Amino acid sequence: NHHLVKNYKFPNFAQALQFVDSVGAIADEQNHHPDIYLAWGKVKIEIWTHKINGLTESDFIFAAKVDEIPR
């Protein structure tokens, strides 16, 4: 597969939104912007390098940084 996809669960909408905000900060810092899907208590992140329509080392670095966000 040419995307990294991960689903995250939260006890409420506010915490899910706070997580999305943190992902956005990393995205701007890395200049690497994932697709983000937000719903009540759920966030789905899809990461890939659009330029090559596949995965690069930057995608895995970005994913690791997202996983380090406190939840």
C-alpha positions as CSV (number, residue, x, y, z in Angstrom):
1,N,0.0,0.0,0.0
2,H,1.3,3.5,-0.7
3,H,-0.4,5.2,2.3
4,L,0.2,5.0,6.0
5,V,-3.2,5.0,7.7
6,K,-3.9,5.1,11.4
7,N,-7.1,5.6,13.5
8,Y,-7.1,7.2,16.9
9,K,-9.9,7.1,19.5
10,F,-10.6,9.8,22.1
11,P,-13.2,10.1,24.9
12,N,-14.8,13.2,23.3
13,F,-14.8,15.6,20.4
14,A,-12.7,18.3,22.2
15,Q,-9.8,15.9,22.7
16,A,-9.9,14.6,19.2
17,L,-9.9,18.2,17.9
18,Q,-6.9,19.1,20.2
19,F,-5.0,16.1,18.7
20,V,-5.8,17.3,15.2
21,D,-4.5,20.7,16.1
22,S,-1.2,19.1,17.3
23,V,-1.0,17.1,14.1
24,G,-1.5,20.3,12.1
25,A,1.4,22.0,14.0
26,I,3.7,19.1,13.1
27,A,2.5,19.2,9.5
28,D,3.4,22.9,9.2
29,E,6.7,22.4,10.9
30,Q,7.6,19.5,8.5
31,N,5.9,21.0,5.4
32,H,4.3,17.6,5.0
33,H,0.5,17.6,5.1
34,P,-1.6,14.5,5.7
35,D,-5.2,13.9,5.1
36,I,-7.0,14.2,8.4
37,Y,-10.6,13.0,9.1
38,L,-12.2,14.2,12.3
39,A,-15.4,12.8,13.9
40,W,-16.7,12.7,17.5
41,G,-14.0,10.8,19.4
42,K,-12.2,9.6,16.3
43,V,-9.4,10.8,14.1
44,K,-8.1,9.1,11.0
45,I,-4.7,10.2,9.5
46,E,-3.5,9.2,6.0
47,I,0.1,10.0,5.2
48,W,1.9,9.7,1.9
49,T,4.1,11.8,-0.4
50,H,1.7,13.2,-3.0
51,K,4.6,14.1,-5.4
52,I,5.4,10.4,-6.0
53,N,2.0,9.0,-4.9
54,G,3.9,6.7,-2.5
55,L,5.9,6.5,0.6
56,T,9.2,8.1,1.5
57,E,11.3,8.3,4.6
58,S,9.6,11.6,5.4
59,D,6.3,9.9,5.7
60,F,7.6,7.5,8.4
61,I,9.3,10.3,10.3
62,F,6.0,12.3,10.2
63,A,4.1,9.2,11.4
64,A,6.5,8.7,14.3
65,K,6.1,12.3,15.4
66,V,2.3,12.0,15.3
67,D,2.6,8.9,17.5
68,E,4.6,10.9,20.1
69,I,1.7,13.4,20.6
70,P,0.3,12.8,24.2
71,R,-3.2,11.5,24.2
